[in-house]
Amino acid sequence: MLVSMSAVLLLGLLIWFLLRIRYLRWADALICGAFGFLLARTVAAPVVQAFLDGVTGILGQLRF
């Protein structure tokens, strides 16, 4: 859950930044959000979650 909230926050900031520099339009952001909500209700949701868990596991092991 903590990783999900962090991912949502980071993606939200990325969308806000893209909207500010006018690279992304509001309609594009709404379509991306709707796609995310619809994807969460499909059988692909566990695969996407497993992928995100793997990526965060790899990033968590990096030492700077």
C-alpha positions in Angstrom: 0.0 0.0 0.0 2.8 2.4 0.8 4.5 1.7 -2.6 1.1 2.3 -4.3 0.7 5.7 -2.6 4.2 6.7 -3.5 3.7 5.6 -7.1 0.4 7.6 -7.2 2.1 10.7 -5.8 5.1 10.5 -8.2 2.8 9.9 -11.2 0.5 12.7 -10.1 3.5 15.1 -9.9 4.7 13.9 -13.3 1.2 14.6 -14.8 1.1 18.0 -13.1 4.6 18.9 -14.5 3.6 17.8 -18.0 0.4 19.9 -17.8 2.5 22.9 -16.7 4.9 22.7 -19.6 1.9 22.2 -21.9 3.3 18.9 -23.1 0.1 17.1 -21.9 -3.4 18.3 -22.3 -6.2 17.9 -19.7 -8.0 15.5 -22.0 -5.0 13.3 -22.2 -4.6 13.2 -18.5 -8.3 12.3 -18.0 -8.0 9.5 -20.6 -4.9 8.2 -18.8 -6.7 8.2 -15.5 -9.8 6.5 -16.9 -7.6 3.9 -18.5 -5.9 3.3 -15.1 -9.2 2.8 -13.3 -10.4 0.4 -16.0 -7.2 -1.5 -16.0 -7.4 -2.0 -12.3 -10.6 -4.0 -12.7 -9.3 -6.4 -15.3 -7.4 -9.7 -15.0 -4.2 -7.7 -16.0 -4.2 -5.9 -12.7 -2.3 -8.6 -10.8 0.3 -8.7 -13.6 0.8 -4.9 -13.5 1.0 -5.0 -9.6 3.6 -7.8 -9.8 5.6 -5.8 -12.3 5.5 -2.7 -10.1 6.4 -4.7 -7.0 9.4 -6.1 -8.9 10.5 -2.6 -10.0 10.2 -1.2 -6.5 12.1 -4.2 -5.2 15.0 -3.6 -7.6 15.0 0.2 -6.8 14.9 -0.6 -3.1 18.1 -2.6 -3.4 20.1 0.2 -5.1 22.6 1.9 -2.9 23.9 5.4 -3.7 
